[in-house]
Amino acid sequence: MGPRTGGGRRGAAGRGGGAGRNRLYAGDCAEVMAGRMAAGSVDLVFADPPYNLSGKNLKLVGNKTGGDYRMVNEDWDKMPDPGYGEFTDRWIGCCQRLLRDGGSIYVCCTMHNAGAVLGALKKSGLALRNIITWHKTNAMPSITRRTFTHSSEFVAFATKGAGWTFNYFDLKAINPERQKNGDPKQMRDVWQMPIAQGRQRLRSESGRALHPTQKPEELVRRAIVASSNRGDLVLDPFMGSGTTAVVAERLGRGWIGIERSEEYRKHALARIERSR
């Protein structure tokens, strides 16, 4: 049995298996998922985990294309390589347990951690459907000038079991690309959009980006439109700046978020409240 297209199945509005709907939990995501959420209680997972790229304090001051640039260098993004693989296996395994049969998961990654992500999805029995390429139209230039500019990230799309939701026609309707005659066009697996900027971008008091890896709302919107329906429950194990919750509510979905940083939780909750 293949994917369900069009309207698909409508999620049960009170679900969550003991976890509060439209609630942001504090703590380690695997511990929260294992201790507070029931198996099969989630329709869709959108996850933007640590990429494990920190450890270098590279910066580019006076960049003319996008302002000062600093490479991500956060404590939560530093793990030894064996430990990172175990971490990835653990949280993806928890997501697999929580997904209903026919549920979907989207995991953001780069070339640096894609191997761990794809391996964990396979170990958990989740079937890879696409590797979406996010082409960042306003990517920062190469600081070292020894590589091509890194203008792409990836989103692994996988499903659990058969009969997964895939709203093909809804995706065609929101696809900015059009046929030559102006008709809607099938959504492809290369998404061109800028890094989160402008009003979307949360800023600290110093003016710097509050969260270094905040994803654009459009990226999350396409995943939620594609693989869930109104009333469904969306889980984000790494809520960060709150983008998934904001977009889910706007689209009539429920959400559950998990975030271990007190600072990020505070700003995410304020952002969610402002968007209502």
Rosetta silent file (secondary structure, phi, psi, omega in degrees, C-alpha in Angstrom):
SEQUENCE: MGPRTGGGRRGAAGRGGGAGRNRLYAGDCAEVMAGRMAAGSVDLVFADPPYNLSGKNLKLVGNKTGGDYRMVNEDWDKMPDPGYGEFTDRWIGCCQRLLRDGGSIYVCCTMHNAGAVLGALKKSGLALRNIITWHKTNAMPSITRRTFTHSSEFVAFATKGAGWTFNYFDLKAINPERQKNGDPKQMRDVWQMPIAQGRQRLRSESGRALHPTQKPEELVRRAIVASSNRGDLVLDPFMGSGTTAVVAERLGRGWIGIERSEEYRKHALARIERSR
SCORE:     score description
SCORE:     0.000 S_00000001
   1 L     0.000  131.632 -177.249    0.000    0.000    0.000 S_00000001
   2 L   -92.236 -166.741 -177.588    1.409    3.388   -0.978 S_00000001
   3 L   -69.807  152.876  172.791    1.012    6.868    0.446 S_00000001
   4 E   -87.117  131.116 -179.439   -2.363    8.459    1.038 S_00000001
   5 L  -113.688  165.066 -179.364   -2.768   11.565   -1.074 S_00000001
   6 L    79.981 -132.904 -175.194   -5.156   14.477   -0.849 S_00000001
   7 L   -68.652  -38.987  178.592   -7.002   14.898    2.433 S_00000001
   8 L    68.392 -160.254 -176.784   -5.677   11.753    4.087 S_00000001
   9 L   -92.601  138.522  179.041   -6.496   10.734    7.666 S_00000001
  10 L   -91.671  130.304 -178.599   -7.484   13.321   10.236 S_00000001
  11 L   -69.849  153.289  177.766   -5.640   13.078   13.560 S_00000001
  12 L   -77.506  126.859 -168.717   -7.522   12.659   16.827 S_00000001
  13 L   -68.513  -19.586 -178.217   -7.595   16.048   18.526 S_00000001
  14 L  -103.519   10.821 -170.845   -6.904   14.928   22.084 S_00000001
  15 L   -75.401  169.142  177.828   -4.047   12.557   21.468 S_00000001
  16 L   149.166   -4.837  173.034   -0.578   12.654   22.908 S_00000001
  17 L    58.811   43.650  178.743   -0.430    9.601   25.150 S_00000001
  18 L    95.448  -21.494  177.064   -0.238   11.477   28.445 S_00000001
  19 L   -82.235  141.506 -178.704    1.943   14.261   27.069 S_00000001
  20 L   -70.017  132.909  178.105    0.345   17.691   26.994 S_00000001
  21 L   -75.965  142.863 -176.682   -0.723   18.869   23.565 S_00000001
  22 L    55.748   51.506 -178.330    0.723   22.227   22.474 S_00000001
  23 E  -135.733  141.795  178.334    3.292   22.047   25.239 S_00000001
  24 E  -106.614  113.999 -178.182    7.040   22.636   25.333 S_00000001
  25 E   -90.958  149.611  176.084    8.873   20.222   27.654 S_00000001
  26 E   -99.642  141.496  174.019   12.240   20.840   29.274 S_00000001
  27 L   128.259 -176.511  176.935   14.970   18.223   29.315 S_00000001
  28 L   -67.674  129.209 -172.141   16.773   15.584   27.309 S_00000001
  29 H   -63.100  -39.801 -178.785   14.569   14.677   24.343 S_00000001
  30 H   -65.888  -39.158  178.998   15.098   10.913   24.594 S_00000001
  31 H   -66.791  -41.268  178.296   14.256   10.907   28.307 S_00000001
  32 H   -65.767  -44.630 -179.021   11.115   12.973   27.763 S_00000001
  33 H   -63.300  -39.588 -178.429    9.987   10.816   24.839 S_00000001
  34 H   -73.929  -33.523 -172.379   10.591    7.599   26.775 S_00000001
  35 H   -96.402  -20.528 -171.840    9.029    8.780   30.028 S_00000001
  36 H  -124.483   -4.796 -174.285    6.083   10.955   29.040 S_00000001
  37 L  -126.133  141.615 -176.115    4.818    9.886   25.638 S_00000001
  38 L   -89.046  150.011  177.295    2.948    6.799   24.514 S_00000001
  39 L   -58.957  140.298  176.095    3.828    4.615   21.549 S_00000001
  40 L    71.698   19.643 -174.098    1.958    5.492   18.368 S_00000001
  41 L   -97.002   -2.566 -173.643    0.827    8.883   19.670 S_00000001
  42 E  -121.266  139.562  178.815    2.505   11.127   17.050 S_00000001
  43 E   -90.776  -34.069 -174.275    1.632   11.665   13.379 S_00000001
  44 E  -148.077  139.357  172.700    4.717   13.569   12.269 S_00000001
  45 E  -116.093  129.703  168.894    8.201   14.323   13.598 S_00000001
  46 E  -119.986  118.555 -173.010   10.208   17.311   12.415 S_00000001
  47 E  -127.653  132.134  174.402   13.691   17.271   13.917 S_00000001
  48 L  -122.540   79.373 -173.678   16.634   19.640   13.621 S_00000001
  49 L   -76.421  168.468  171.538   19.240   17.910   15.811 S_00000001
  50 L   -56.918  139.172  179.454   22.759   19.117   16.619 S_00000001
  51 L   -90.131   -7.790 -179.918   25.023   18.602   13.615 S_00000001
  52 L    62.079   46.077 -178.307   28.105   18.121   15.836 S_00000001
  53 L  -109.019   -5.115 -174.938   30.100   20.767   13.982 S_00000001
  54 L   -76.116  168.299 -179.717   31.218   22.960   16.877 S_00000001
  55 L   125.611  -11.357  177.338   34.720   23.180   18.271 S_00000001
  56 L  -123.074  133.040 -177.164   36.188   25.797   15.955 S_00000001
  57 L   -99.173   62.392 -179.778   35.808   29.496   16.580 S_00000001
  58 L   -85.195  143.031  178.002   35.840   30.693   12.970 S_00000001
  59 E  -150.445  156.062  179.559   34.392   34.088   12.127 S_00000001
  60 E  -132.373  107.067 -176.785   34.165   36.495    9.214 S_00000001
  61 L   -97.453  135.553  178.054   33.825   40.152   10.186 S_00000001
  62 L    81.940   19.758  177.641   32.671   42.760    7.693 S_00000001
  63 L   -61.048  130.145 -174.302   31.208   40.307    5.192 S_00000001
  64 L   -83.606  -14.268 -177.125   29.484   42.369    2.489 S_00000001
  65 L   -92.899  -22.292 -177.944   26.870   39.778    1.489 S_00000001
  66 L  -157.052   16.679 -179.736   25.258   39.093    4.844 S_00000001
  67 L    83.977 -177.084 -179.795   27.042   40.894    7.656 S_00000001
  68 L   -56.624  141.346 -178.499   29.405   39.437   10.226 S_00000001
  69 E  -128.323  135.023  175.968   29.450   35.625   10.205 S_00000001
  70 E  -129.867  133.997  177.494   30.477   33.239   12.978 S_00000001
  71 L   -68.150  144.012  178.505   30.615   29.486   12.699 S_00000001
  72 L   -56.245  126.814 -179.443   28.330   27.616   15.093 S_00000001
  73 L  -145.881   74.465 -174.371   30.313   26.959   18.258 S_00000001
  74 L  -118.501  147.416  179.978   27.909   25.825   20.986 S_00000001
  75 H   -60.684  -35.735 -177.787   28.375   23.353   23.842 S_00000001
  76 H   -71.298   -8.180 -177.917   25.213   21.476   22.848 S_00000001
  77 H  -108.463   18.409 -178.649   26.761   20.847   19.422 S_00000001
  78 L  -120.632  114.488  176.925   29.959   19.162   20.660 S_00000001
  79 L  -144.026  147.845  173.208   30.113   15.374   21.056 S_00000001
  80 L   -65.771  149.476 -174.309   32.792   12.744   20.430 S_00000001
  81 H   -54.569  -48.720  178.429   32.134   10.860   17.199 S_00000001
  82 H   -60.743  -38.917  179.880   31.179    7.486   18.786 S_00000001
  83 H   -65.681  -34.616  179.828   28.965    9.303   21.264 S_00000001
  84 H   -66.451  -40.271  177.673   27.230   11.253   18.519 S_00000001
  85 H   -62.632  -41.841  178.316   26.271    8.062   16.710 S_00000001
  86 H   -65.592  -41.386  176.599   24.830    6.580   19.896 S_00000001
  87 H   -58.274  -45.445 -178.543   22.964    9.816   20.596 S_00000001
  88 H   -66.348  -43.652  177.260   21.454    9.769   17.088 S_00000001
  89 H   -58.582  -40.291 -175.005   20.445    6.103   17.338 S_00000001
  90 H   -67.697  -51.319 -174.853   18.795    6.773   20.683 S_00000001
  91 H   -72.815  -33.781  176.872   16.621    9.753   19.828 S_00000001
  92 H   -69.164  -35.713  174.714   15.580    8.418   16.404 S_00000001
  93 H   -61.400  -39.044  176.828   14.682    5.094   18.036 S_00000001
  94 H   -65.097  -41.325  178.017   12.452    6.981   20.470 S_00000001
  95 H   -62.440  -40.072  178.856   10.780    8.816   17.580 S_00000001
  96 H   -59.485  -41.064  179.305   10.136    5.526   15.805 S_00000001
  97 H   -64.545  -38.376 -176.253    8.310    4.233   18.891 S_00000001
  98 H   -77.867  -27.432 -179.055    6.150    7.338   19.132 S_00000001
  99 E   -66.852  137.394  171.575    5.173    7.480   15.460 S_00000001
 100 E   -70.821  161.993  171.886    1.896    5.865   14.522 S_00000001
 101 E   -63.370  126.552 -174.429    1.896    3.339   11.696 S_00000001
 102 E    94.757    0.250  177.598    1.825    5.509    8.605 S_00000001
 103 E   -79.715  167.195 -176.736    3.575    8.393   10.355 S_00000001
 104 E  -129.784  156.822  176.232    6.493   10.347    8.915 S_00000001
 105 E  -135.704  137.552  174.649    9.748   11.865   10.136 S_00000001
 106 E  -119.753  126.670 -178.119   11.859   14.672    8.662 S_00000001
 107 E  -124.901  120.085  176.993   15.422   15.074    9.941 S_00000001
 108 E   -75.264  143.089 -179.505   17.630   18.049    9.040 S_00000001
 109 E  -161.850  172.783  172.697   21.288   17.238    8.418 S_00000001
 110 L  -127.806 -176.877  178.395   24.421   18.127    6.477 S_00000001
 111 L   -61.759  -22.330 -175.177   27.122   16.065    4.806 S_00000001
 112 L   -75.562  -34.836 -177.251   28.839   15.912    8.207 S_00000001
 113 L  -119.833    5.426 -177.917   26.105   14.030   10.108 S_00000001
 114 H   -61.975  -36.052  179.646   23.985   12.557    7.313 S_00000001
 115 H   -60.402  -44.495  178.951   25.670    9.166    7.702 S_00000001
 116 H   -65.027  -40.609 -179.148   24.667    8.922   11.360 S_00000001
 117 H   -66.158  -48.977 -178.108   21.116   10.060   10.594 S_00000001
 118 H   -65.550  -37.751  177.635   20.568    7.683    7.676 S_00000001
 119 H   -64.308  -41.144 -179.837   22.104    4.794    9.614 S_00000001
 120 H   -67.909  -39.141  176.808   19.844    5.435   12.603 S_00000001
 121 H   -60.048  -43.455 -179.951   16.735    5.638   10.430 S_00000001
 122 H   -65.391  -45.069  179.630   17.604    2.269    8.891 S_00000001
 123 H   -59.623  -33.037 -177.875   18.337    0.651   12.278 S_00000001
 124 L   -82.964   -3.262  178.565   14.959    1.830   13.539 S_00000001
 125 L    81.153   17.372  177.620   13.130    0.257   10.596 S_00000001
 126 L   -90.204  136.645 -173.687   12.057    3.581    9.100 S_00000001
 127 E   -92.922  120.671  178.567   11.906    3.649    5.308 S_00000001
 128 E   -70.493  128.476 -179.468   13.759    6.484    3.576 S_00000001
 129 E  -108.328  -37.887  178.495   11.565    8.158    0.932 S_00000001
 130 E  -151.682  152.400  162.279   13.548   11.241   -0.076 S_00000001
 131 E  -113.761  104.193 -177.488   16.676   13.181    0.740 S_00000001
 132 E   -81.031  134.837  175.568   15.556   16.753    0.183 S_00000001
 133 E   -99.210  121.067  173.226   18.226   19.287   -0.697 S_00000001
 134 E   -94.072  109.304  176.566   17.756   22.720    0.812 S_00000001
 135 E   -88.501  110.709 -178.131   19.588   25.187   -1.433 S_00000001
 136 E   -82.007  107.423 -173.061   20.286   28.238    0.743 S_00000001
 137 L   -71.606  -15.413  177.544   20.019   31.167   -1.629 S_00000001
 138 L  -120.187   37.114 -178.386   21.763   33.533    0.803 S_00000001
 139 L   -62.094  146.550  177.590   24.488   31.178    2.035 S_00000001
 140 L   -73.365  150.363 -178.900   27.593   32.690    3.579 S_00000001
 141 L   -70.088  165.530  177.413   30.824   32.471    1.558 S_00000001
 142 L   -68.854  121.775 -177.891   33.584   29.985    2.283 S_00000001
 143 L   -70.202  -41.343 -175.944   35.696   31.406    5.109 S_00000001
 144 L   -78.369  -21.011 -176.737   38.787   29.323    4.346 S_00000001
 145 L    61.166   28.689  179.002   38.554   29.847    0.564 S_00000001
 146 L  -121.119    3.913  177.949   39.709   26.255    0.145 S_00000001
 147 L  -140.486  166.353  170.404   36.329   24.647   -0.637 S_00000001
 148 L   -65.583  151.119  178.525   33.229   25.371   -2.670 S_00000001
 149 L   -60.309  129.399  178.800   30.716   27.530   -0.795 S_00000001
 150 L   -79.808   97.616 -176.581   28.524   25.360    1.415 S_00000001
 151 L  -114.333   12.213 -177.581   25.073   26.394    0.192 S_00000001
 152 E  -131.181  139.741  163.918   23.177   23.151    0.813 S_00000001
 153 E  -124.130  174.521 -175.788   21.724   21.281    3.741 S_00000001
 154 E  -129.572  156.574  174.153   19.566   18.164    3.603 S_00000001
 155 E  -132.288  113.786  178.860   16.319   16.886    5.057 S_00000001
 156 E   -83.417  124.355  179.548   15.862   13.111    5.262 S_00000001
 157 E  -108.961  119.069 -179.010   12.190   12.137    4.839 S_00000001
 158 E  -135.276  161.763 -176.768   11.275    8.662    6.101 S_00000001
 159 E  -132.283  160.233  178.209    8.077    6.821    7.003 S_00000001
 160 L  -112.780  117.932  177.659    6.884    4.129    9.384 S_00000001
 161 L    72.093 -162.642 -177.112    4.853    1.307    7.895 S_00000001
 162 L  -101.527  169.851  174.136    2.423    1.616    4.993 S_00000001
 163 L    70.566   30.149 -178.100   -0.275    4.123    4.147 S_00000001
 164 L   -68.830  149.477  177.534    1.707    7.221    5.067 S_00000001
 165 E   -72.521  130.264  172.332    0.123   10.629    4.525 S_00000001
 166 L  -147.564  105.224 -173.587    1.451   12.545    1.534 S_00000001
 167 L   -86.589   76.161 -173.739   -0.643   15.519    0.434 S_00000001
 168 H   -55.967  -47.623 -176.107    0.525   15.660   -3.142 S_00000001
 169 H   -73.456  -32.942  175.004   -2.008   18.182   -4.396 S_00000001
 170 H   -64.225  -38.166  177.510   -1.589   20.490   -1.408 S_00000001
 171 H   -65.437  -40.910  176.914    2.142   20.552   -2.128 S_00000001
 172 H   -59.961  -38.184 -176.967    1.491   21.423   -5.764 S_00000001
 173 H   -66.590  -33.226 -178.318   -0.696   24.304   -4.627 S_00000001
 174 H   -97.594   -0.587 -179.225    2.045   25.871   -2.463 S_00000001
 175 L   -68.650  120.190  179.014    4.919   25.131   -4.846 S_00000001
 176 L   -67.857  -20.884  176.067    6.383   28.492   -5.965 S_00000001
 177 L   -77.402  145.108 -179.584    7.576   26.823   -9.177 S_00000001
 178 E  -133.668  156.869  172.605    5.015   26.709  -11.984 S_00000001
 179 L   -64.817  166.306 -179.845    4.608   25.063  -15.371 S_00000001
 180 L   -58.841  -29.616 -179.776    5.293   27.262  -18.413 S_00000001
 181 L   -90.308    4.711  178.163    1.551   27.851  -18.757 S_00000001
 182 L    93.130   -5.221 -179.963    1.218   28.848  -15.088 S_00000001
 183 L   -70.559  156.177  177.025   -0.329   25.578  -13.876 S_00000001
 184 E   -58.280  150.062 -176.795    0.757   24.074  -10.526 S_00000001
 185 L  -123.298  145.624  178.394    3.877   21.945  -10.657 S_00000001
 186 L   -58.192  134.857  179.025    4.863   18.824   -8.752 S_00000001
 187 L   -70.148  127.187  179.570    7.045   19.614   -5.728 S_00000001
 188 L   -94.183  176.133 -176.522   10.592   18.428   -6.332 S_00000001
 189 L   -94.700   19.332  170.420   13.202   17.373   -3.785 S_00000001
 190 E  -120.855  117.376 -177.308   15.301   20.540   -4.175 S_00000001
 191 E  -111.611  118.752  179.235   13.943   23.455   -2.156 S_00000001
 192 E   -99.655  120.601  177.895   15.371   26.891   -2.791 S_00000001
 193 E  -165.436  156.181 -178.634   14.905   29.400    0.013 S_00000001
 194 L   -77.873  162.411  169.119   17.011   31.734    2.138 S_00000001
 195 L   -61.293  150.286  179.767   18.303   31.149    5.644 S_00000001
 196 L   -51.366  129.519 -176.150   15.898   32.513    8.290 S_00000001
 197 L  -152.160  179.680  176.353   16.139   36.274    8.236 S_00000001
 198 H    61.478 -138.353 -177.429   14.179   39.482    8.783 S_00000001
 199 H   -63.580  -29.305 -179.450   11.206   39.307   11.161 S_00000001
 200 H   -65.263  -33.739 -170.129   11.510   35.541   11.468 S_00000001
 201 L   -76.111  120.459  176.687   14.992   35.690   12.945 S_00000001
 202 L   -77.884  137.939 -176.841   15.102   35.855   16.723 S_00000001
 203 E  -121.277  146.058  173.613   17.770   38.196   18.047 S_00000001
 204 L   -81.874  176.364 -179.987   19.536   38.479   21.379 S_00000001
 205 L   -62.356  -26.042  179.373   19.959   41.825   23.126 S_00000001
 206 L   -78.033  -10.336 -178.125   23.341   42.210   21.406 S_00000001
 207 L    96.085  -10.917  177.691   21.667   41.974   18.000 S_00000001
 208 L   -75.597  157.506  176.843   23.206   38.607   17.134 S_00000001
 209 E   -57.490  131.116 -178.281   21.032   35.703   16.068 S_00000001
 210 L   -65.522  -46.896  179.834   19.602   34.108   19.201 S_00000001
 211 L  -116.393  122.818 -172.138   19.771   30.577   17.807 S_00000001
 212 L   -68.430  -19.288 -176.809   22.583   29.890   15.317 S_00000001
 213 L  -122.150   31.320  178.980   20.701   27.243   13.341 S_00000001
 214 L   -59.246  128.057 -178.328   17.146   28.626   13.257 S_00000001
 215 L   -89.173  149.173  177.476   15.344   27.140   10.257 S_00000001
 216 L   -67.587  145.846 -178.524   13.119   29.180    7.916 S_00000001
 217 H   -60.383  -34.586 -178.155    9.388   28.759    8.451 S_00000001
 218 H   -63.293  -35.056  178.472    8.884   27.778    4.814 S_00000001
 219 H   -61.621  -46.358 -179.446   11.117   24.722    5.218 S_00000001
 220 H   -69.547  -39.159 -179.412    9.016   23.460    8.120 S_00000001
 221 H   -57.619  -43.344 -177.973    5.746   24.417    6.414 S_00000001
 222 H   -64.162  -39.471  178.982    6.413   22.192    3.420 S_00000001
 223 H   -65.836  -43.032 -178.180    7.114   19.167    5.617 S_00000001
 224 H   -68.598  -41.720  177.022    3.980   19.718    7.720 S_00000001
 225 H   -62.125  -41.987 -176.204    1.766   20.305    4.678 S_00000001
 226 H   -65.666  -42.340 -163.492    3.176   17.215    2.968 S_00000001
 227 H  -123.837   23.667  173.810    2.892   14.703    5.788 S_00000001
 228 L  -153.846  169.204  178.540    0.102   15.713    8.157 S_00000001
 229 L  -129.745  166.516 -179.507   -3.498   16.920    8.203 S_00000001
 230 L   -54.694  134.674 -178.820   -5.475   19.353   10.318 S_00000001
 231 L    90.570  -12.858  178.542   -5.765   18.065   13.884 S_00000001
 232 L   -70.100  165.481 -177.923   -2.681   15.849   13.613 S_00000001
 233 E  -110.948  124.800 -178.874    0.077   15.951   16.218 S_00000001
 234 E  -110.281  130.446  178.566    3.586   17.131   15.276 S_00000001
 235 E  -108.803  133.335  171.556    6.591   16.431   17.517 S_00000001
 236 E  -122.768  107.038 -177.270    9.805   18.457   17.499 S_00000001
 237 L   -73.380  -14.245 -179.450   12.444   16.870   19.794 S_00000001
 238 L  -131.532   72.968 -167.509   14.803   19.866   19.392 S_00000001
 239 L   -64.269  -32.448  176.134   12.422   22.819   19.479 S_00000001
 240 L    55.773 -117.064 -174.219   15.090   25.525   19.620 S_00000001
 241 L   -85.733   -0.527  174.463   13.547   28.836   18.582 S_00000001
 242 L    92.810   10.189 -175.190    9.993   27.459   18.297 S_00000001
 243 H   -58.134  -45.560 -177.610    9.581   27.433   14.514 S_00000001
 244 H   -60.319  -42.514  179.975    7.816   24.052   14.346 S_00000001
 245 H   -64.410  -44.688 -179.331    5.223   25.061   16.950 S_00000001
 246 H   -60.406  -46.564 -178.010    4.489   28.391   15.264 S_00000001
 247 H   -70.146  -40.776  179.577    4.024   26.807   11.838 S_00000001
 248 H   -59.720  -46.544  179.781    2.023   23.834   13.187 S_00000001
 249 H   -63.047  -40.877  179.759   -0.474   26.109   14.938 S_00000001
 250 H   -60.850  -31.931 -178.121   -0.817   28.286   11.856 S_00000001
 251 L   -94.947    6.841  176.599   -1.700   25.165    9.841 S_00000001
 252 L    79.158   23.236  175.813   -4.195   23.803   12.384 S_00000001
 253 L  -104.465  153.098  169.815   -1.965   21.030   13.758 S_00000001
 254 E   -85.854  165.375 -177.975   -1.196   20.268   17.367 S_00000001
 255 E  -148.665  156.009  168.940    2.403   20.075   18.538 S_00000001
 256 E  -134.106  131.716  179.008    4.702   18.851   21.263 S_00000001
 257 E  -122.265  154.577  175.538    8.187   20.295   21.660 S_00000001
 258 E  -133.257  134.122  179.117   11.225   19.369   23.732 S_00000001
 259 E  -152.484  129.310 -176.678   14.133   21.702   24.462 S_00000001
 260 L   -87.237  -20.879 -178.656   16.877   21.399   27.063 S_00000001
 261 L   -83.314  123.406  179.055   18.075   25.030   26.944 S_00000001
 262 H   -63.512  -39.169 -179.575   16.214   27.299   29.343 S_00000001
 263 H   -63.782  -46.643  179.366   17.083   30.360   27.251 S_00000001
 264 H   -63.793  -40.753  179.038   15.764   28.861   24.028 S_00000001
 265 H   -59.239  -45.658 -178.485   12.591   27.647   25.760 S_00000001
 266 H   -58.855  -47.279 -178.011   11.885   31.117   27.131 S_00000001
 267 H   -72.416  -34.932  177.801   12.257   32.792   23.749 S_00000001
 268 H   -63.895  -44.256  179.882   10.393   30.014   21.906 S_00000001
 269 H   -63.646  -40.073  177.838    7.394   30.312   24.232 S_00000001
 270 H   -64.669  -40.237  178.523    7.345   34.081   23.819 S_00000001
 271 H   -65.215  -42.149  178.939    7.481   33.693   20.035 S_00000001
 272 H   -62.062  -42.398 -179.943    4.651   31.146   20.034 S_00000001
 273 H   -65.251  -40.763  179.004    2.495   33.459   22.153 S_00000001
 274 H   -63.940  -31.225 -175.676    3.175   36.436   19.858 S_00000001
 275 H   -79.464  -11.089 -175.818    2.141   34.416   16.808 S_00000001
 276 L   -80.743    0.000    0.000   -1.301   33.537   18.186 S_00000001
